[in-house]
Amino acid sequence: MQTHPNEKVFNDEQTFNKELIRIFLKLISEKLPSFLDFCIQTHNAEPIKEVIYTISVNQFEMK
């Protein structure tokens, strides 16, 4: 069965959970330390505020 490129494909909950854990662990281990180090070294909380703002204003809805 072939799917259309624009068709949403849904994973089961277990697959989703595993993928989510993989993504967050990678983010935490690879990006978060240098991001926080940058903010601390420059005494600049603006990047943290920008990340929080971006997450807070996005509309996450399924169509």
NUZA-872218 format. One line per 10 residues: number of its first residue (from 1); for each residue x, y negated, z of C-alpha. Coordinates in nm, 3 decimals, m for minus. Last residue first. Layout:
N
NUM> X Y Z | ...
END
This chain:
63
63> m0.574 m1.898 1.034 | m0.392 m1.836 1.358 | m0.309 m2.129 1.581 | 0.002 m2.267 1.736 | m0.020 m2.643 1.734 | 0.315 m2.796 1.806 | 0.319 m3.094 2.042 | 0.451 m2.917 2.354 | 0.722 m2.713 2.184 | 0.868 m3.015 2.007
53> 0.848 m3.224 2.325 | 1.032 m2.959 2.528 | 1.308 m2.938 2.267 | 1.332 m3.318 2.245 | 1.344 m3.355 2.624 | 1.634 m3.109 2.639 | 1.816 m3.300 2.365 | 1.757 m3.630 2.554 | 1.903 m3.507 2.885 | 2.242 m3.662 2.810
43> 2.513 m3.659 3.074 | 2.755 m3.589 2.785 | 2.919 m3.292 2.956 | 2.590 m3.169 3.104 | 2.391 m3.192 2.780 | 2.672 m3.030 2.578 | 2.709 m2.753 2.837 | 2.333 m2.693 2.821 | 2.344 m2.647 2.445 | 2.664 m2.442 2.463
33> 2.511 m2.204 2.718 | 2.169 m2.188 2.545 | 2.288 m2.090 2.198 | 2.443 m1.744 2.193 | 2.337 m1.559 2.509 | 1.999 m1.721 2.566 | 1.905 m1.725 2.198 | 2.008 m1.362 2.148 | 1.821 m1.254 2.460 | 1.517 m1.450 2.347
23> 1.507 m1.296 2.000 | 1.563 m0.940 2.120 | 1.295 m0.975 2.390 | 1.048 m1.107 2.133 | 1.127 m0.823 1.894 | 1.072 m0.562 2.164 | 0.746 m0.724 2.274 | 0.615 m0.747 1.916 | 0.697 m0.384 1.845 | 0.517 m0.276 2.165
13> 0.217 m0.495 2.093 | 0.159 m0.357 1.743 | 0.268 m0.569 1.453 | 0.037 m0.781 1.241 | 0.111 m0.872 0.881 | m0.026 m1.200 0.756 | m0.086 m1.208 0.380 | 0.102 m1.478 0.191 | 0.336 m1.233 0.013 | 0.042 m1.000 m0.075
3> 0.077 m0.657 0.073 | 0.147 m0.331 m0.110 | 0.000 0.000 0.000
END
